[in-house]
Amino acid sequence: FEVKLCDEDGAEVADGDIGALWVKGESRALGYWQQMDDTTRVFRGEWCVTGDTLRRNADGTFVYCGRSDEMLKVHGRWLAPAEVEIA
């Protein structure tokens, strides 16, 4: 599988930034049965947008930050609830 982290527009984010997890591979679903809205939201070409948010460290490791439906937009930046709790 190939993975990347992307912003809302599908552009890859820099190391250290939180992005949505996109996954591409040979053994993934093609869509949701009779749920076109969900299929359009999740499946983008060869990529599946999982709804998980992660941060990639400079060493290539990933840190799970939560689900995109739990994210908070603060001053134009997406933050995971745990980041707000820490601050």
MOPAC internal coordinates of N, CA, C and O (Angstrom, degrees):
PM7 1SCF
backbone

  N    0.0000 0     0.00 0     0.00 0    0    0    0
  C    1.4443 1     0.00 0     0.00 0    1    0    0
  C    1.5201 1   109.81 1     0.00 0    2    1    0
  O    1.2310 1   121.49 1   -28.32 1    3    2    1
  N    1.3033 1   114.74 1   151.68 1    3    2    1
  C    1.4613 1   122.18 1   175.10 1    5    3    2
  C    1.5223 1   106.68 1  -115.59 1    6    5    3
  O    1.2310 1   120.21 1   -41.21 1    7    6    5
  N    1.3153 1   117.21 1   138.79 1    7    6    5
  C    1.4612 1   121.50 1   179.14 1    9    7    6
  C    1.5168 1   109.83 1  -128.15 1   10    9    7
  O    1.2310 1   121.44 1   -26.50 1   11   10    9
  N    1.3303 1   114.85 1   153.50 1   11   10    9
  C    1.4581 1   121.22 1   172.08 1   13   11   10
  C    1.5133 1   107.75 1  -151.54 1   14   13   11
  O    1.2310 1   120.70 1   -21.45 1   15   14   13
  N    1.3246 1   116.26 1   158.55 1   15   14   13
  C    1.4509 1   122.26 1   176.72 1   17   15   14
  C    1.5143 1   108.23 1  -110.65 1   18   17   15
  O    1.2310 1   120.60 1   -50.16 1   19   18   17
  N    1.3250 1   116.46 1   129.84 1   19   18   17
  C    1.4655 1   121.03 1  -173.79 1   21   19   18
  C    1.5204 1   111.86 1  -129.84 1   22   21   19
  O    1.2310 1   121.58 1   -22.28 1   23   22   21
  N    1.3445 1   114.58 1   157.72 1   23   22   21
  C    1.4590 1   120.40 1   173.77 1   25   23   22
  C    1.5263 1   109.54 1   -84.81 1   26   25   23
  O    1.2310 1   120.28 1     7.79 1   27   26   25
  N    1.3239 1   117.06 1  -172.21 1   27   26   25
  C    1.4710 1   122.40 1  -177.24 1   29   27   26
  C    1.5243 1   112.89 1   -60.52 1   30   29   27
  O    1.2310 1   120.64 1   152.01 1   31   30   29
  N    1.3399 1   116.38 1   -27.99 1   31   30   29
  C    1.4648 1   120.85 1  -177.37 1   33   31   30
  C    1.5230 1   113.26 1   -91.49 1   34   33   31
  O    1.2310 1   120.29 1   179.70 1   35   34   33
  N    1.3366 1   117.06 1    -0.30 1   35   34   33
  C    1.4592 1   120.87 1   179.78 1   37   35   34
  C    1.5151 1   114.33 1    89.46 1   38   37   35
  O    1.2310 1   120.16 1  -173.91 1   39   38   37
  N    1.3383 1   117.30 1     6.09 1   39   38   37
  C    1.4677 1   121.05 1   177.22 1   41   39   38
  C    1.5297 1   108.92 1   -85.51 1   42   41   39
  O    1.2310 1   120.61 1   -41.00 1   43   42   41
  N    1.3205 1   116.44 1   139.00 1   43   42   41
  C    1.4642 1   119.95 1   179.63 1   45   43   42
  C    1.5193 1   110.70 1   -64.26 1   46   45   43
  O    1.2310 1   120.99 1   -38.32 1   47   46   45
  N    1.3378 1   115.72 1   141.68 1   47   46   45
  C    1.4644 1   121.23 1   178.79 1   49   47   46
  C    1.5259 1   109.57 1   -94.23 1   50   49   47
  O    1.2310 1   120.92 1   -21.17 1   51   50   49
  N    1.3099 1   115.86 1   158.83 1   51   50   49
  C    1.4639 1   122.29 1   179.66 1   53   51   50
  C    1.5303 1   110.66 1   -75.74 1   54   53   51
  O    1.2310 1   120.84 1   -23.44 1   55   54   53
  N    1.3245 1   116.00 1   156.56 1   55   54   53
  C    1.4603 1   120.53 1   173.73 1   57   55   54
  C    1.5261 1   108.64 1   -52.79 1   58   57   55
  O    1.2310 1   120.74 1   -41.69 1   59   58   57
  N    1.3260 1   116.20 1   138.31 1   59   58   57
  C    1.4520 1   121.39 1   179.76 1   61   59   58
  C    1.5200 1   113.76 1    93.49 1   62   61   59
  O    1.2310 1   120.02 1   161.88 1   63   62   61
  N    1.3427 1   117.57 1   -18.12 1   63   62   61
  C    1.4630 1   121.47 1   178.20 1   65   63   62
  C    1.5274 1   109.54 1   -93.92 1   66   65   63
  O    1.2310 1   120.79 1   -29.46 1   67   66   65
  N    1.3164 1   116.10 1   150.54 1   67   66   65
  C    1.4578 1   121.37 1   177.55 1   69   67   66
  C    1.5196 1   108.83 1   -83.93 1   70   69   67
  O    1.2310 1   121.22 1   -44.82 1   71   70   69
  N    1.3338 1   115.28 1   135.18 1   71   70   69
  C    1.4552 1   120.65 1   178.08 1   73   71   70
  C    1.5143 1   111.39 1  -143.42 1   74   73   71
  O    1.2310 1   121.24 1   -14.11 1   75   74   73
  N    1.3167 1   115.24 1   165.89 1   75   74   73
  C    1.4647 1   121.52 1   176.83 1   77   75   74
  C    1.5199 1   108.77 1   -77.59 1   78   77   75
  O    1.2310 1   120.51 1   -39.63 1   79   78   77
  N    1.3211 1   116.64 1   140.37 1   79   78   77
  C    1.4581 1   122.38 1   179.94 1   81   79   78
  C    1.5250 1   109.90 1   -79.77 1   82   81   79
  O    1.2310 1   120.81 1   -59.16 1   83   82   81
  N    1.3228 1   116.06 1   120.84 1   83   82   81
  C    1.4657 1   123.66 1   173.93 1   85   83   82
  C    1.5185 1   106.39 1  -111.12 1   86   85   83
  O    1.2310 1   120.44 1   -46.46 1   87   86   85
  N    1.3322 1   116.76 1   133.54 1   87   86   85
  C    1.4662 1   122.67 1  -177.48 1   89   87   86
  C    1.5252 1   109.04 1  -126.17 1   90   89   87
  O    1.2310 1   120.96 1   -41.81 1   91   90   89
  N    1.3457 1   115.77 1   138.19 1   91   90   89
  C    1.4625 1   121.57 1   177.15 1   93   91   90
  C    1.5178 1   107.74 1  -131.50 1   94   93   91
  O    1.2310 1   120.62 1   -46.35 1   95   94   93
  N    1.3350 1   116.42 1   133.65 1   95   94   93
  C    1.4517 1   120.17 1   178.85 1   97   95   94
  C    1.5127 1   111.30 1  -171.65 1   98   97   95
  O    1.2310 1   121.40 1    -8.57 1   99   98   97
  N    1.3107 1   114.94 1   171.43 1   99   98   97
  C    1.4643 1   121.70 1  -175.93 1  101   99   98
  C    1.5269 1   113.38 1   -71.68 1  102  101   99
  O    1.2310 1   119.46 1   151.74 1  103  102  101
  N    1.3246 1   118.63 1   -28.26 1  103  102  101
  C    1.4655 1   120.03 1  -172.59 1  105  103  102
  C    1.5275 1   111.74 1  -115.46 1  106  105  103
  O    1.2310 1   121.06 1  -114.83 1  107  106  105
  N    1.3153 1   115.57 1    65.17 1  107  106  105
  C    1.4551 1   119.53 1   176.13 1  109  107  106
  C    1.5197 1   109.05 1  -124.51 1  110  109  107
  O    1.2310 1   120.78 1   -16.43 1  111  110  109
  N    1.3127 1   116.11 1   163.57 1  111  110  109
  C    1.4638 1   121.03 1   178.30 1  113  111  110
  C    1.5287 1   109.48 1   -68.72 1  114  113  111
  O    1.2310 1   121.21 1   -19.93 1  115  114  113
  N    1.3072 1   115.29 1   160.07 1  115  114  113
  C    1.4618 1   121.35 1   176.73 1  117  115  114
  C    1.5201 1   111.57 1   -97.31 1  118  117  115
  O    1.2310 1   120.34 1   163.98 1  119  118  117
  N    1.3167 1   116.96 1   -16.02 1  119  118  117
  C    1.4541 1   120.91 1  -179.36 1  121  119  118
  C    1.5094 1   110.52 1   167.95 1  122  121  119
  O    1.2310 1   120.93 1     0.02 1  123  122  121
  N    1.3256 1   115.82 1  -179.98 1  123  122  121
  C    1.4574 1   122.51 1   177.33 1  125  123  122
  C    1.5217 1   109.12 1   -98.51 1  126  125  123
  O    1.2310 1   120.25 1   -43.91 1  127  126  125
  N    1.3131 1   117.13 1   136.09 1  127  126  125
  C    1.4621 1   123.07 1  -178.14 1  129  127  126
  C    1.5303 1   109.82 1   -61.55 1  130  129  127
  O    1.2310 1   120.90 1   -62.53 1  131  130  129
  N    1.3053 1   115.89 1   117.47 1  131  130  129
  C    1.4562 1   125.21 1   176.17 1  133  131  130
  C    1.5293 1   113.39 1    54.66 1  134  133  131
  O    1.2310 1   120.37 1  -146.41 1  135  134  133
  N    1.3342 1   116.90 1    33.59 1  135  134  133
  C    1.4681 1   122.35 1   177.76 1  137  135  134
  C    1.5279 1   108.40 1  -132.96 1  138  137  135
  O    1.2310 1   120.99 1  -107.94 1  139  138  137
  N    1.3208 1   115.71 1    72.06 1  139  138  137
  C    1.4595 1   121.11 1  -173.51 1  141  139  138
  C    1.5276 1   113.02 1   -61.99 1  142  141  139
  O    1.2310 1   119.62 1   141.41 1  143  142  141
  N    1.3363 1   118.32 1   -38.59 1  143  142  141
  C    1.4623 1   120.28 1  -179.91 1  145  143  142
  C    1.5288 1   110.99 1   -61.41 1  146  145  143
  O    1.2310 1   120.45 1   133.69 1  147  146  145
  N    1.3272 1   116.75 1   -46.31 1  147  146  145
  C    1.4661 1   120.58 1   178.80 1  149  147  146
  C    1.5269 1   110.80 1   -66.71 1  150  149  147
  O    1.2310 1   120.06 1   140.81 1  151  150  149
  N    1.3180 1   117.49 1   -39.19 1  151  150  149
  C    1.4661 1   121.32 1   178.55 1  153  151  150
  C    1.5178 1   110.55 1   -60.85 1  154  153  151
  O    1.2310 1   120.39 1   134.87 1  155  154  153
  N    1.3214 1   116.86 1   -45.13 1  155  154  153
  C    1.4672 1   121.43 1  -179.77 1  157  155  154
  C    1.5226 1   111.23 1   -64.33 1  158  157  155
  O    1.2310 1   120.05 1   142.70 1  159  158  157
  N    1.3219 1   117.51 1   -37.30 1  159  158  157
  C    1.4614 1   122.06 1  -178.62 1  161  159  158
  C    1.5262 1   111.76 1   -71.28 1  162  161  159
  O    1.2310 1   120.07 1   141.88 1  163  162  161
  N    1.3223 1   117.48 1   -38.12 1  163  162  161
  C    1.4647 1   122.01 1  -171.48 1  165  163  162
  C    1.5293 1   113.36 1   -94.02 1  166  165  163
  O    1.2310 1   119.93 1   139.05 1  167  166  165
  N    1.3333 1   117.74 1   -40.95 1  167  166  165
  C    1.4586 1   120.68 1  -173.85 1  169  167  166
  C    1.5201 1   109.83 1  -101.73 1  170  169  167
  O    1.2310 1   121.09 1   -62.17 1  171  170  169
  N    1.3179 1   115.53 1   117.83 1  171  170  169
  C    1.4603 1   121.74 1  -177.36 1  173  171  170
  C    1.5223 1   108.94 1  -126.23 1  174  173  171
  O    1.2310 1   121.51 1   -84.73 1  175  174  173
  N    1.3231 1   114.71 1    95.27 1  175  174  173
  C    1.4637 1   119.44 1  -175.01 1  177  175  174
  C    1.5111 1   109.66 1    63.68 1  178  177  175
  O    1.2310 1   120.65 1    52.09 1  179  178  177
  N    1.3190 1   116.35 1  -127.91 1  179  178  177
  C    1.4710 1   121.37 1   178.74 1  181  179  178
  C    1.5314 1   112.34 1   -79.15 1  182  181  179
  O    1.2310 1   120.04 1   171.26 1  183  182  181
  N    1.3164 1   117.53 1    -8.74 1  183  182  181
  C    1.4607 1   122.25 1  -172.02 1  185  183  182
  C    1.5204 1   111.98 1   -97.84 1  186  185  183
  O    1.2310 1   121.04 1   -33.22 1  187  186  185
  N    1.3271 1   115.61 1   146.78 1  187  186  185
  C    1.4586 1   123.77 1   173.46 1  189  187  186
  C    1.5306 1   106.85 1  -115.20 1  190  189  187
  O    1.2310 1   120.33 1   -57.10 1  191  190  189
  N    1.3258 1   116.97 1   122.90 1  191  190  189
  C    1.4662 1   122.21 1   177.84 1  193  191  190
  C    1.5262 1   106.80 1   -92.91 1  194  193  191
  O    1.2310 1   120.47 1   -71.17 1  195  194  193
  N    1.3314 1   116.70 1   108.83 1  195  194  193
  C    1.4638 1   121.86 1  -167.26 1  197  195  194
  C    1.5199 1   115.00 1   -74.60 1  198  197  195
  O    1.2310 1   119.86 1   156.03 1  199  198  197
  N    1.3167 1   117.87 1   -23.97 1  199  198  197
  C    1.4642 1   120.64 1  -173.29 1  201  199  198
  C    1.5156 1   112.25 1    93.22 1  202  201  199
  O    1.2310 1   120.21 1   174.15 1  203  202  201
  N    1.3350 1   117.21 1    -5.85 1  203  202  201
  C    1.4645 1   121.59 1   176.38 1  205  203  202
  C    1.5200 1   109.07 1   -88.57 1  206  205  203
  O    1.2310 1   120.73 1   -33.90 1  207  206  205
  N    1.3272 1   116.21 1   146.10 1  207  206  205
  C    1.4572 1   120.90 1   175.67 1  209  207  206
  C    1.5179 1   108.81 1  -115.07 1  210  209  207
  O    1.2310 1   121.62 1   -41.94 1  211  210  209
  N    1.3328 1   114.50 1   138.06 1  211  210  209
  C    1.4564 1   120.96 1  -177.85 1  213  211  210
  C    1.5165 1   110.10 1  -139.58 1  214  213  211
  O    1.2310 1   121.39 1   -13.51 1  215  214  213
  N    1.3198 1   114.94 1   166.49 1  215  214  213
  C    1.4700 1   122.50 1   172.41 1  217  215  214
  C    1.5236 1   106.49 1  -123.98 1  218  217  215
  O    1.2310 1   120.51 1   -47.80 1  219  218  217
  N    1.3316 1   116.62 1   132.20 1  219  218  217
  C    1.4648 1   120.83 1   177.27 1  221  219  218
  C    1.5238 1   108.31 1   -96.77 1  222  221  219
  O    1.2310 1   120.97 1   -52.48 1  223  222  221
  N    1.3086 1   115.75 1   127.52 1  223  222  221
  C    1.4621 1   121.07 1   176.45 1  225  223  222
  C    1.5217 1   109.54 1   -80.91 1  226  225  223
  O    1.2310 1   120.59 1   -16.79 1  227  226  225
  N    1.3200 1   116.49 1   163.21 1  227  226  225
  C    1.4660 1   121.81 1  -179.42 1  229  227  226
  C    1.5287 1   111.88 1   -60.59 1  230  229  227
  O    1.2310 1   119.90 1   153.87 1  231  230  229
  N    1.3390 1   117.79 1   -26.13 1  231  230  229
  C    1.4738 1   120.59 1  -179.79 1  233  231  230
  C    1.5279 1   112.64 1   -84.62 1  234  233  231
  O    1.2310 1   120.21 1  -176.51 1  235  234  233
  N    1.3560 1   117.21 1     3.49 1  235  234  233
  C    1.4576 1   121.11 1   177.08 1  237  235  234
  C    1.5210 1   114.88 1    92.09 1  238  237  235
  O    1.2310 1   120.02 1   175.61 1  239  238  237
  N    1.3224 1   117.56 1    -4.39 1  239  238  237
  C    1.4584 1   120.20 1   176.36 1  241  239  238
  C    1.5310 1   109.68 1   -81.45 1  242  241  239
  O    1.2310 1   121.02 1   -19.02 1  243  242  241
  N    1.3327 1   115.65 1   160.98 1  243  242  241
  C    1.4540 1   121.09 1  -177.26 1  245  243  242
  C    1.5218 1   110.48 1  -118.55 1  246  245  243
  O    1.2310 1   120.60 1   -30.55 1  247  246  245
  N    1.3241 1   116.46 1   149.45 1  247  246  245
  C    1.4586 1   123.47 1   174.82 1  249  247  246
  C    1.5215 1   107.33 1  -121.32 1  250  249  247
  O    1.2310 1   120.76 1   -56.00 1  251  250  249
  N    1.3285 1   116.14 1   124.00 1  251  250  249
  C    1.4642 1   121.16 1   178.82 1  253  251  250
  C    1.5216 1   108.91 1   -73.13 1  254  253  251
  O    1.2310 1   120.26 1   -47.95 1  255  254  253
  N    1.3365 1   117.10 1   132.05 1  255  254  253
  C    1.4622 1   121.35 1  -177.20 1  257  255  254
  C    1.5209 1   113.60 1  -114.89 1  258  257  255
  O    1.2310 1   119.64 1   168.59 1  259  258  257
  N    1.3152 1   118.29 1   -11.41 1  259  258  257
  C    1.4564 1   120.26 1   178.99 1  261  259  258
  C    1.5232 1   111.29 1   132.48 1  262  261  259
  O    1.2310 1   121.44 1    15.36 1  263  262  261
  N    1.3134 1   114.85 1  -164.64 1  263  262  261
  C    1.4568 1   121.97 1   179.51 1  265  263  262
  C    1.5227 1   109.42 1  -101.72 1  266  265  263
  O    1.2310 1   120.71 1   -32.18 1  267  266  265
  N    1.3233 1   116.25 1   147.82 1  267  266  265
  C    1.4635 1   120.00 1  -178.85 1  269  267  266
  C    1.5234 1   111.75 1   -63.30 1  270  269  267
  O    1.2310 1   119.98 1   151.72 1  271  270  269
  N    1.3296 1   117.65 1   -28.28 1  271  270  269
  C    1.4531 1   119.28 1   178.98 1  273  271  270
  C    1.5306 1   112.16 1   -78.69 1  274  273  271
  O    1.2310 1   119.95 1   178.80 1  275  274  273
  N    1.3287 1   117.69 1    -1.20 1  275  274  273
  C    1.4630 1   122.49 1   175.41 1  277  275  274
  C    1.5232 1   112.38 1  -107.16 1  278  277  275
  O    1.2310 1   119.98 1   173.85 1  279  278  277
  N    1.3348 1   117.65 1    -6.15 1  279  278  277
  C    1.4592 1   121.63 1  -174.45 1  281  279  278
  C    1.5300 1   111.39 1   -70.84 1  282  281  279
  O    1.2310 1   121.22 1   -28.72 1  283  282  281
  N    1.3208 1   115.26 1   151.28 1  283  282  281
  C    1.4525 1   122.92 1   178.59 1  285  283  282
  C    1.5225 1   108.57 1  -117.32 1  286  285  283
  O    1.2310 1   120.02 1   -43.81 1  287  286  285
  N    1.3201 1   117.57 1   136.19 1  287  286  285
  C    1.4600 1   120.13 1   176.99 1  289  287  286
  C    1.5225 1   107.70 1   -97.63 1  290  289  287
  O    1.2310 1   120.92 1   -64.32 1  291  290  289
  N    1.3340 1   115.85 1   115.68 1  291  290  289
  C    1.4610 1   122.35 1  -177.05 1  293  291  290
  C    1.5167 1   108.02 1  -122.91 1  294  293  291
  O    1.2310 1   120.33 1   -62.31 1  295  294  293
  N    1.3207 1   116.98 1   117.69 1  295  294  293
  C    1.4688 1   122.80 1  -179.18 1  297  295  294
  C    1.5259 1   111.84 1    51.63 1  298  297  295
  O    1.2310 1   120.75 1  -137.82 1  299  298  297
  N    1.3418 1   116.16 1    42.18 1  299  298  297
  C    1.4585 1   121.21 1   176.05 1  301  299  298
  C    1.5151 1   115.11 1    79.95 1  302  301  299
  O    1.2310 1   120.02 1  -174.51 1  303  302  301
  N    1.3195 1   117.57 1     5.49 1  303  302  301
  C    1.4721 1   121.12 1  -179.10 1  305  303  302
  C    1.5227 1   109.17 1  -122.02 1  306  305  303
  O    1.2310 1   120.25 1   -42.70 1  307  306  305
  N    1.3444 1   117.13 1   137.30 1  307  306  305
  C    1.4497 1   121.07 1   178.25 1  309  307  306
  C    1.5200 1   109.75 1   -79.23 1  310  309  307
  O    1.2310 1   120.33 1   -49.51 1  311  310  309
  N    1.3236 1   116.97 1   130.49 1  311  310  309
  C    1.4558 1   122.54 1   178.64 1  313  311  310
  C    1.5189 1   109.93 1  -127.90 1  314  313  311
  O    1.2310 1   121.07 1   -37.61 1  315  314  313
  N    1.3138 1   115.56 1   142.39 1  315  314  313
  C    1.4498 1   121.14 1   173.71 1  317  315  314
  C    1.5302 1   108.29 1   -78.64 1  318  317  315
  O    1.2310 1   119.77 1   -30.51 1  319  318  317
  N    1.3330 1   118.05 1   149.49 1  319  318  317
  C    1.4689 1   119.51 1   178.86 1  321  319  318
  C    1.5272 1   112.93 1   -53.20 1  322  321  319
  O    1.2310 1   119.80 1   143.39 1  323  322  321
  N    1.3151 1   117.98 1   -36.61 1  323  322  321
  C    1.4696 1   121.06 1   179.55 1  325  323  322
  C    1.5229 1   111.40 1   -62.69 1  326  325  323
  O    1.2310 1   119.94 1   144.89 1  327  326  325
  N    1.3389 1   117.73 1   -35.11 1  327  326  325
  C    1.4726 1   120.42 1   178.45 1  329  327  326
  C    1.5265 1   111.18 1   -66.04 1  330  329  327
  O    1.2310 1   120.82 1   142.54 1  331  330  329
  N    1.3345 1   116.04 1   -37.46 1  331  330  329
  C    1.4548 1   120.14 1   179.38 1  333  331  330
  C    1.5245 1   109.41 1   -69.46 1  334  333  331
  O    1.2310 1   120.19 1   140.06 1  335  334  333
  N    1.3333 1   117.25 1   -39.94 1  335  334  333
  C    1.4583 1   121.46 1  -179.44 1  337  335  334
  C    1.5282 1   111.38 1   -64.24 1  338  337  335
  O    1.2310 1   120.31 1   143.68 1  339  338  337
  N    1.3315 1   117.02 1   -36.32 1  339  338  337
  C    1.4702 1   121.61 1  -178.73 1  341  339  338
  C    1.5264 1   111.07 1   -69.11 1  342  341  339
  O    1.2310 1   120.65 1   142.66 1  343  342  341
  N    1.3286 1   116.36 1   -37.34 1  343  342  341
  C    1.4783 1   121.77 1  -174.43 1  345  343  342
  C    1.4683 1   113.52 1   -69.65 1  346  345  343
  O    1.2310 1   120.10 1   180.00 1  347  346  345

